[in-house]
Amino acid sequence: MKDTLLIIAGIYGFLFAAFHLCFWRLFLWQTELARVSAINRGVMQVLNLCLIHHIGSTAGLYLNRTPAGWQVRLEGFWIGARWGAIGNS
């Protein structure tokens, strides 16, 4: 049951990321975003790309559901994030 829910969550996540990839065409962003300032236009698009990346990454983690795989990947992420924070300060 737990594996089934993780697979469903992973597939749902990838579908949701694909939906976000379609925002440019579905909501006519080329014309709609032309009405706002250049900074707001860029922020909207970058935030959408960040959301697509986050949702896709999370969905990938759900589909790679082996406990050892989760631990190794998450430890590597936190080590990289920590070194990135130290290097930027």
NUVEXMI-872341 format. One record per residue (C-alpha): x, y, z; residue number from 1; chain; residue in three letters. Coordinates in pm, whole numbers. Each point is the difference from the previous one (the first is absolute). Layout:
+--------+--------+--------+-----+--------+---------+
|      x |      y |      z | num | cadena | residuo |
+--------+--------+--------+-----+--------+---------+
|      X |      Y |      Z | NUM |      A |     ALA |
...
+--------+--------+--------+-----+--------+---------+
This chain:
+--------+--------+--------+-----+--------+---------+
|      x |      y |      z | num | cadena | residuo |
+--------+--------+--------+-----+--------+---------+
|      0 |      0 |      0 |   1 |      A |     MET |
|    281 |    241 |     91 |   2 |      A |     LYS |
|    181 |    -68 |   -329 |   3 |      A |     ASP |
|   -321 |     51 |   -195 |   4 |      A |     THR |
|    -57 |    339 |    160 |   5 |      A |     LEU |
|    358 |    107 |    -75 |   6 |      A |     LEU |
|    -36 |   -104 |   -365 |   7 |      A |     ILE |
|   -329 |    190 |    -28 |   8 |      A |     ILE |
|    158 |    307 |    164 |   9 |      A |     ALA |
|    297 |    -18 |   -239 |  10 |      A |     GLY |
|   -218 |    -27 |   -309 |  11 |      A |     ILE |
|   -225 |    280 |    125 |  12 |      A |     TYR |
|    307 |    216 |     63 |  13 |      A |     GLY |
|    133 |    -49 |   -353 |  14 |      A |     PHE |
|   -344 |     75 |   -147 |  15 |      A |     LEU |
|    -21 |    315 |    212 |  16 |      A |     PHE |
|    347 |    107 |   -118 |  17 |      A |     ALA |
|   -106 |    -62 |   -361 |  18 |      A |     ALA |
|   -308 |    216 |     61 |  19 |      A |     PHE |
|    227 |    279 |    123 |  20 |      A |     HIS |
|    215 |    -40 |   -313 |  21 |      A |     LEU |
|   -313 |     76 |   -204 |  22 |      A |     CYS |
|    -70 |    331 |    178 |  23 |      A |     PHE |
|    169 |    203 |   -275 |  24 |      A |     TRP |
|   -248 |   -129 |   -260 |  25 |      A |     ARG |
|   -308 |    -68 |    213 |  26 |      A |     LEU |
|    -15 |    345 |    155 |  27 |      A |     PHE |
|    148 |    190 |   -297 |  28 |      A |     LEU |
|    288 |    130 |    208 |  29 |      A |     TRP |
|    163 |    164 |   -301 |  30 |      A |     GLN |
|   -284 |    252 |    -21 |  31 |      A |     THR |
|   -113 |      1 |    363 |  32 |      A |     GLU |
|    345 |     56 |    149 |  33 |      A |     LEU |
|     66 |    280 |   -249 |  34 |      A |     ALA |
|   -241 |    210 |    210 |  35 |      A |     ARG |
|    216 |    -13 |    313 |  36 |      A |     VAL |
|    344 |    145 |     63 |  37 |      A |     SER |
|    309 |   -183 |   -121 |  38 |      A |     ALA |
|    105 |    -87 |    356 |  39 |      A |     ILE |
|   -339 |   -151 |     88 |  40 |      A |     ASN |
|     -4 |   -188 |   -330 |  41 |      A |     ARG |
|    338 |   -153 |     76 |  42 |      A |     GLY |
|    -92 |    -82 |    358 |  43 |      A |     VAL |
|   -318 |   -180 |   -109 |  44 |      A |     MET |
|    187 |   -212 |   -252 |  45 |      A |     GLN |
|    293 |    -81 |    228 |  46 |      A |     VAL |
|   -230 |    -94 |    288 |  47 |      A |     LEU |
|   -196 |   -228 |   -232 |  48 |      A |     ASN |
|    325 |   -167 |   -112 |  49 |      A |     LEU |
|    108 |    -43 |    363 |  50 |      A |     CYS |
|   -337 |   -154 |     83 |  51 |      A |     LEU |
|     29 |   -238 |   -296 |  52 |      A |     ILE |
|    346 |   -105 |    120 |  53 |      A |     HIS |
|   -116 |    -49 |    359 |  54 |      A |     HIS |
|   -309 |   -199 |    -94 |  55 |      A |     ILE |
|    196 |   -214 |   -248 |  56 |      A |     GLY |
|    278 |    -67 |    252 |  57 |      A |     SER |
|   -247 |    -96 |    269 |  58 |      A |     THR |
|   -185 |   -229 |   -242 |  59 |      A |     ALA |
|    331 |   -163 |    -91 |  60 |      A |     GLY |
|     73 |    -63 |    367 |  61 |      A |     LEU |
|   -344 |   -157 |     44 |  62 |      A |     TYR |
|     60 |   -237 |   -290 |  63 |      A |     LEU |
|    347 |    -92 |    132 |  64 |      A |     ASN |
|   -153 |   -145 |    310 |  65 |      A |     ARG |
|    278 |   -221 |    135 |  66 |      A |     THR |
|     89 |    115 |    353 |  67 |      A |     PRO |
|    376 |    -26 |    -66 |  68 |      A |     ALA |
|    -35 |    206 |   -318 |  69 |      A |     GLY |
|   -190 |    273 |    186 |  70 |      A |     TRP |
|    260 |     19 |    275 |  71 |      A |     GLN |
|    300 |     23 |   -232 |  72 |      A |     VAL |
|   -162 |    261 |   -225 |  73 |      A |     ARG |
|   -130 |    213 |    285 |  74 |      A |     LEU |
|    332 |    -11 |    185 |  75 |      A |     GLU |
|    180 |    108 |   -315 |  76 |      A |     GLY |
|   -250 |    281 |    -48 |  77 |      A |     PHE |
|     42 |    133 |    353 |  78 |      A |     TRP |
|    378 |    -24 |    -15 |  79 |      A |     ILE |
|     -3 |    192 |   -330 |  80 |      A |     GLY |
|   -246 |    256 |    133 |  81 |      A |     ALA |
|    211 |     54 |    312 |  82 |      A |     ARG |
|    322 |     49 |   -197 |  83 |      A |     TRP |
|   -181 |    232 |   -237 |  84 |      A |     GLY |
|   -121 |    210 |    294 |  85 |      A |     ALA |
|    350 |     13 |    151 |  86 |      A |     ILE |
|    157 |     97 |   -333 |  87 |      A |     GLY |
|   -247 |    285 |    -53 |  88 |      A |     ASN |
|     37 |    160 |    342 |  89 |      A |     SER |
+--------+--------+--------+-----+--------+---------+
